């Protein structure tokens, strides 16, 4: 239908209005003809059935569709939406506290990739730039928000659908970097100083094992208490992070000192 209109009217520009009627299903859009001929006042076209698959809460301010300079070689339907929403994201904390997190907004089409020889594919609007208002980021005291948006053309997996179908998906990614200075000055440096204080035990004669062990065991108990303090402030996850390996290294260092002093005795 759009190719026929293009042949009759030339390039489809901003005069063509695309709207979705209230209480209508999600499979149809209505294209209003600015210069109707006869009774042809509006044409029904296929709606892309777009949805945010990882959005758990959304308040839409405005949403509309446009066809701008539509041609058969560039059959692009543009979706515009202004809203405030909350999205879910699987966090990767293996490099905590030196980690970075990709925050994704996943937009998926409701039409499968292959249907009667047709194909619906989502892509970024290449004509308009994208930006992030990083100065409005309220957690800037803990994280640094990248100024760039990353767009990745993707598709869903067949096992995510009950009918084993594949759908086009557009991944909009924002990257945040954790600022590690709190952990550096309050965890990493103090833990290093406590651990290195075990070396003071070498100032005691090697024959005096009780004196040496008194120093190392006291410092080891301080490390245990410090480890419990850190555990209350780190995320509860089922795998180890860089911080966990760093703390474990301190305990192995204490074990090596106690073993070496015991063998020296």
C-alpha positions as CSV (number, residue, x, y, z in Angstrom):
1,X,0.0,0.0,0.0
2,X,2.8,2.4,0.8
3,X,4.6,1.7,-2.4
4,X,1.4,2.4,-4.3
5,X,1.0,5.7,-2.5
6,X,4.6,6.6,-3.2
7,X,4.0,6.1,-7.0
8,X,0.9,8.2,-6.9
9,X,2.1,11.0,-4.6
10,X,5.9,10.8,-4.7
11,X,7.9,11.1,-1.5
12,X,5.8,10.6,1.7
13,X,6.8,13.5,4.0
14,X,5.6,15.1,7.3
15,X,2.2,15.8,5.9
16,X,1.3,12.1,6.3
17,X,0.0,11.6,9.8
18,X,0.4,8.2,11.4
19,X,-1.8,7.4,14.5
20,X,-3.0,4.6,16.6
21,X,-6.7,4.7,17.4
22,X,-7.8,4.3,21.0
23,X,-9.0,0.8,22.1
24,X,-7.6,-0.7,18.8
25,X,-5.4,-3.7,18.8
26,X,-1.7,-3.5,18.6
27,X,-1.4,-4.7,15.0
28,X,-2.7,-1.7,13.1
29,X,-1.7,1.9,12.4
30,X,-3.7,4.4,10.5
31,X,-2.0,6.6,7.9
32,X,-4.0,9.7,7.1
33,X,-3.8,10.9,3.5
34,X,-3.2,14.7,3.4
35,X,-4.7,14.9,-0.1
36,X,-7.4,12.2,-0.2
37,X,-8.7,11.0,-3.6
38,X,-12.3,9.9,-3.4
39,X,-13.0,7.9,-0.2
40,X,-9.4,7.1,0.5
41,X,-9.0,9.2,3.6
42,X,-6.9,6.8,5.7
43,X,-4.9,3.6,5.0
44,X,-4.3,0.8,7.5
45,X,-0.7,-0.3,7.8
46,X,1.1,-2.9,9.9
47,X,2.1,-1.7,13.4
48,X,5.6,-2.8,14.5
49,X,4.3,-3.9,17.9
50,X,7.2,-2.4,19.8
51,X,7.7,-3.0,23.6
52,X,10.3,-2.7,26.3
53,X,11.0,-6.2,27.4
54,X,13.0,-5.3,30.6
55,X,10.8,-2.5,31.8
56,X,9.0,-3.1,35.1
57,X,7.4,0.3,35.5
58,X,6.6,3.0,32.9
59,X,4.7,6.3,32.8
60,X,4.2,7.5,29.2
61,X,4.1,11.2,28.6
62,X,3.7,11.1,24.8
63,X,4.1,8.5,22.0
64,X,3.6,8.9,18.3
65,X,4.6,7.4,14.9
66,X,5.9,9.3,11.9
67,X,6.8,8.5,8.3
68,X,9.4,11.0,7.1
69,X,10.6,11.0,3.5
70,X,9.4,7.5,3.0
71,X,10.6,5.7,-0.1
72,X,10.6,2.0,-1.2
73,X,14.4,2.0,-0.8
74,X,14.2,3.4,2.7
75,X,11.0,2.0,4.3
76,X,11.5,3.4,7.7
77,X,8.6,4.0,10.2
78,X,9.8,6.2,13.1
79,X,8.5,5.6,16.6
80,X,8.7,8.5,19.1
81,X,8.1,8.1,22.8
82,X,8.7,10.3,25.9
83,X,8.4,8.4,29.2
84,X,9.9,7.8,32.6
85,X,10.5,4.1,33.4
86,X,12.3,1.6,35.6
87,X,14.3,-1.2,34.0
88,X,15.8,-4.4,35.2
89,X,19.4,-5.3,34.6
90,X,21.6,-8.3,35.5
91,X,24.7,-6.8,37.3
92,X,28.1,-8.3,36.9
93,X,30.2,-7.6,40.0
94,X,33.2,-9.9,39.3
95,X,35.6,-6.8,39.2
96,X,34.0,-5.0,42.2
97,X,35.0,-2.3,43.2
98,X,36.7,-1.7,39.8
99,X,33.6,-2.8,37.8
100,X,31.6,-1.1,35.1
101,X,28.0,-1.9,34.3
102,X,26.1,-1.8,31.0
103,X,22.6,-0.6,31.7
104,X,20.3,-1.8,28.9
105,X,17.0,-0.7,27.5
106,X,15.7,-3.6,25.3
107,X,13.2,-2.7,22.6
108,X,11.7,-5.7,20.8
109,X,9.3,-6.0,17.9
110,X,6.3,-8.3,18.1
111,X,6.5,-9.5,14.6
112,X,8.8,-12.5,14.0
113,X,11.7,-12.0,11.7
114,X,10.3,-14.2,8.9
115,X,6.6,-14.1,8.3
116,X,5.2,-14.7,4.8
117,X,8.5,-13.4,3.3
118,X,8.4,-10.2,5.3
119,X,10.9,-8.9,7.8
120,X,10.7,-6.4,10.6
121,X,14.1,-5.2,11.8
122,X,14.7,-2.5,14.5
123,X,17.6,0.0,14.0
124,X,18.8,3.3,15.3
125,X,17.7,6.5,13.6
126,X,20.9,7.5,11.9
127,X,19.9,11.0,11.1
128,X,19.5,12.2,14.7
129,X,22.3,12.1,17.3
130,X,21.8,10.5,20.6
131,X,23.1,11.8,23.9
132,X,22.8,11.3,27.7
133,X,22.3,14.2,30.2
134,X,25.1,13.0,32.4
135,X,25.0,16.1,34.6
136,X,21.5,15.2,35.8
137,X,22.8,11.8,37.0
138,X,21.9,11.8,40.8
139,X,24.4,9.0,41.7
140,X,27.4,10.9,40.3
141,X,29.1,10.7,43.7
142,X,29.4,6.9,43.4
143,X,29.3,6.3,39.6
144,X,30.5,7.9,36.4
145,X,28.0,7.8,33.6
146,X,29.4,7.5,30.0
147,X,28.3,10.3,27.7
148,X,27.9,7.9,24.8
149,X,24.9,5.7,24.0
150,X,25.6,2.3,22.4
151,X,23.1,0.8,19.9
152,X,23.3,-2.9,19.1
153,X,21.0,-4.5,16.6
154,X,20.1,-7.9,18.0
155,X,17.5,-10.6,18.0
156,X,15.8,-12.7,20.7
157,X,16.6,-16.4,21.2
158,X,14.0,-19.0,20.0
159,X,13.8,-20.6,23.5
160,X,12.6,-17.2,24.9
161,X,9.3,-17.7,22.9
162,X,6.6,-20.3,23.6
163,X,6.3,-20.7,19.8
164,X,10.1,-20.9,19.2
165,X,10.1,-17.7,17.1
166,X,12.8,-15.1,16.7
167,X,12.1,-11.4,17.0
168,X,14.1,-8.3,16.2
169,X,15.5,-6.4,19.2
170,X,17.4,-3.2,19.6
171,X,19.7,-2.9,22.6
172,X,20.2,0.6,23.9
173,X,23.1,0.6,26.3
174,X,24.4,3.1,28.8
175,X,27.6,2.3,30.6
176,X,28.3,3.4,34.2
177,X,31.7,3.1,35.9
178,X,32.0,2.7,39.7
179,X,34.2,5.3,41.4
180,X,36.5,3.2,43.6
181,X,38.0,5.8,45.8
182,X,35.9,5.1,48.8
183,X,37.0,1.4,48.7
184,X,40.6,2.4,48.0
185,X,40.9,4.7,51.1
186,X,38.7,2.8,53.5
187,X,39.3,-0.8,52.6
188,X,42.3,-1.5,50.3
189,X,44.9,0.8,52.0
190,X,43.8,0.0,55.7
191,X,43.8,-3.7,54.9
192,X,47.3,-3.4,53.4
193,X,48.7,-1.5,56.5
194,X,47.2,-4.1,58.9
195,X,48.6,-7.0,57.0
196,X,52.1,-5.4,56.7
197,X,52.2,-4.8,60.4
198,X,52.7,-8.6,60.8
199,X,56.3,-8.0,59.7
200,X,56.9,-6.4,63.1
201,X,57.0,-9.9,64.5
202,X,60.4,-10.4,62.8
203,X,61.8,-7.9,65.3
204,X,61.4,-10.6,68.0
205,X,64.1,-13.2,68.4
206,X,63.3,-16.3,66.4
207,X,63.6,-18.5,69.5
208,X,60.7,-16.6,71.1
209,X,57.9,-18.2,69.1
210,X,55.3,-17.2,71.6
211,X,56.2,-13.5,71.2
212,X,56.2,-13.7,67.5
213,X,52.9,-15.6,67.3
214,X,51.3,-13.1,69.8
215,X,51.9,-10.3,67.2
216,X,50.8,-12.3,64.1
217,X,47.7,-13.8,65.7
218,X,46.6,-10.4,67.1
219,X,46.9,-8.9,63.6
220,X,45.1,-11.9,62.1
221,X,42.2,-11.4,64.5
222,X,42.1,-7.7,63.4
223,X,41.9,-8.9,59.8
224,X,39.0,-11.2,60.7
225,X,37.1,-8.3,62.3
226,X,37.9,-6.0,59.4
227,X,36.7,-8.7,57.0
228,X,33.3,-8.9,58.8
229,X,33.0,-5.1,58.6
230,X,33.6,-5.2,54.8
231,X,31.1,-8.1,54.3
232,X,28.3,-5.9,55.7
233,X,29.0,-3.3,53.0
234,X,29.5,-5.4,49.9
235,X,26.8,-7.0,47.7
236,X,25.6,-10.5,48.7
237,X,26.3,-12.6,45.6
238,X,27.2,-16.2,45.0
239,X,30.5,-15.7,43.3
240,X,33.8,-14.1,44.3
241,X,34.9,-10.6,43.4
242,X,38.3,-8.9,43.1
243,X,37.8,-7.6,46.7
244,X,37.2,-11.1,48.0
245,X,40.5,-12.3,46.4
246,X,42.3,-9.3,47.8
247,X,41.1,-10.1,51.3
248,X,41.9,-13.8,50.9
249,X,45.4,-12.9,49.9
250,X,45.9,-11.2,53.2
251,X,45.0,-14.3,55.1
252,X,47.3,-16.4,53.1
253,X,50.1,-13.9,53.8
254,X,49.4,-14.2,57.5
255,X,49.5,-18.0,57.2
256,X,52.8,-17.9,55.4
257,X,54.4,-15.8,58.1
258,X,53.1,-18.0,60.9
259,X,54.4,-21.1,59.0
260,X,57.8,-19.6,58.3
261,X,58.3,-18.6,61.9
262,X,57.2,-22.0,63.2
263,X,59.7,-23.7,60.9
264,X,62.5,-21.3,62.0
265,X,61.8,-22.3,65.6
